[in-house]
Amino acid sequence: MRAQRAVDVLSGPVAAVGAALVLHGLPDDGVGYRAGIALLVIGIAGLINRQQRRHTARLMAHQAEVAALSVAERWRYAEMGWKAAKFDSLDEETQQRAGDAQVYNLPGARAASEARRDGSA
C-alpha cells in the first residue's frame, strides 16, 4: 500500500520533470531529451494507473449499491406475491371475517393465475 501511495504522489511530479526535460532537450536532441521521454512516459503511466484504480473503486461501489437496490426490489415483489397469494386464498368464510374490508369476487375472473402454472411463483 505504501508503494502505491508513493506512485500516486510521485507520478505527477515525475511527468512534469519529464515534460520539462523533453522541452529543454528538443533543440539539441541529446540525452536529456531521451531521459525526459522516459520520465514522461513513466509519470503518465502512474497517473493513468491512479485514475483507473479510482474508477474501478467507484464502479465497485456503484455495483454494490445496485445489488442492494435489486435485493430490496425483489423483496418487495416477493411480499406483493405473498399478499396476492393470501388474498387469493380467501374463501367465503374468511371473507366474512374480513370485517369492514370489502372483498368482491370479480365476474369472469380465472380461478388460478396464469403465472402460477407449472410451479412458477
C-alpha positions in Angstrom: 0.0 0.0 0.0 2.9 2.4 0.7 4.4 1.7 -2.7 1.0 2.6 -4.3 0.8 5.8 -2.3 4.4 6.7 -3.4 3.4 6.0 -7.0 0.4 8.2 -6.6 2.3 11.1 -5.1 5.3 10.9 -7.4 3.7 10.2 -10.7 2.6 13.9 -11.3 6.0 15.5 -10.5 7.8 12.8 -12.5 5.6 13.6 -15.5 6.2 17.3 -15.0 10.0 16.8 -14.8 9.9 14.6 -17.9 7.9 17.2 -19.8 10.5 19.9 -18.8 13.4 17.7 -19.9 11.7 17.0 -23.2 11.1 20.7 -23.9 14.6 21.6 -22.8 16.2 18.8 -24.9 14.2 19.4 -28.1 16.7 21.8 -29.8 19.8 19.6 -29.3 18.2 16.1 -29.2 20.5 14.9 -26.5 20.5 12.6 -23.5 18.2 15.0 -21.6 15.5 14.6 -24.3 15.6 10.8 -24.1 15.6 10.7 -20.3 12.7 13.2 -20.4 10.7 11.0 -22.7 11.3 8.0 -20.4 10.3 10.1 -17.3 7.3 11.5 -19.1 6.0 8.0 -20.1 6.6 6.6 -16.6 4.8 9.6 -15.0 1.8 9.4 -17.4 1.6 5.6 -16.8 1.4 6.3 -13.0 -1.3 8.9 -13.5 -3.3 6.6 -15.7 -3.0 3.8 -13.2 -4.2 6.1 -10.4 -7.2 7.2 -12.4 -8.1 3.6 -13.4 -8.0 2.5 -9.7 -10.3 5.4 -8.7 -12.7 4.5 -11.5 -12.6 0.8 -10.5 -13.4 1.7 -6.9 -16.3 3.9 -7.9 -17.6 1.2 -10.2 -17.5 -1.4 -7.5 -19.3 0.9 -5.1 -22.0 1.5 -7.7 -22.4 -2.2 -8.3 -22.8 -2.8 -4.6 -25.4 -0.1 -4.4 -27.3 -1.6 -7.4 -27.2 -5.1 -5.9 -28.6 -3.8 -2.7 -31.4 -2.0 -4.6 -32.1 -5.1 -6.6 -32.4 -7.2 -3.4 -34.8 -4.7 -1.9 -36.9 -4.7 -5.1 -37.0 -8.5 -5.2 -38.1 -8.5 -1.6 -40.9 -6.0 -2.3 -42.1 -8.2 -5.2 -42.0 -11.3 -3.0 -44.1 -9.5 -0.4 -46.6 -8.4 -3.1 -46.7 -12.0 -4.3 -47.2 -13.3 -0.8 -50.0 -10.8 -0.2 -51.6 -11.7 -3.5 -51.5 -15.4 -2.7 -53.0 -14.7 0.7 -55.7 -12.6 -0.9 -56.4 -15.3 -3.5 -56.7 -17.9 -0.7 -59.7 -16.2 0.8 -62.8 -18.2 0.8 -66.4 -17.3 1.8 -65.7 -17.9 5.5 -62.6 -15.7 5.6 -64.3 -13.1 3.6 -67.0 -12.9 6.3 -64.3 -12.4 8.9 -62.6 -9.6 6.8 -64.6 -7.1 8.8 -65.2 -3.8 7.1 -63.0 -4.6 4.2 -65.0 -5.1 1.0 -63.8 -8.2 -0.8 -65.6 -8.9 -4.0 -65.3 -11.9 -6.4 -64.9 -10.4 -9.8 -67.1 -11.7 -12.6 -65.3 -13.7 -15.2 -62.1 -13.9 -13.1 -59.9 -17.0 -13.5 -59.8 -19.5 -10.7 -56.0 -19.5 -10.8 -53.5 -17.1 -12.2 -51.6 -17.9 -15.3 -48.4 -17.1 -13.5 -49.0 -20.0 -11.1 -49.0 -22.8 -13.7 -46.2 -25.3 -13.8 -44.8 -24.4 -10.4 -43.9 -20.8 -11.2 -44.5 -18.2 -8.4 
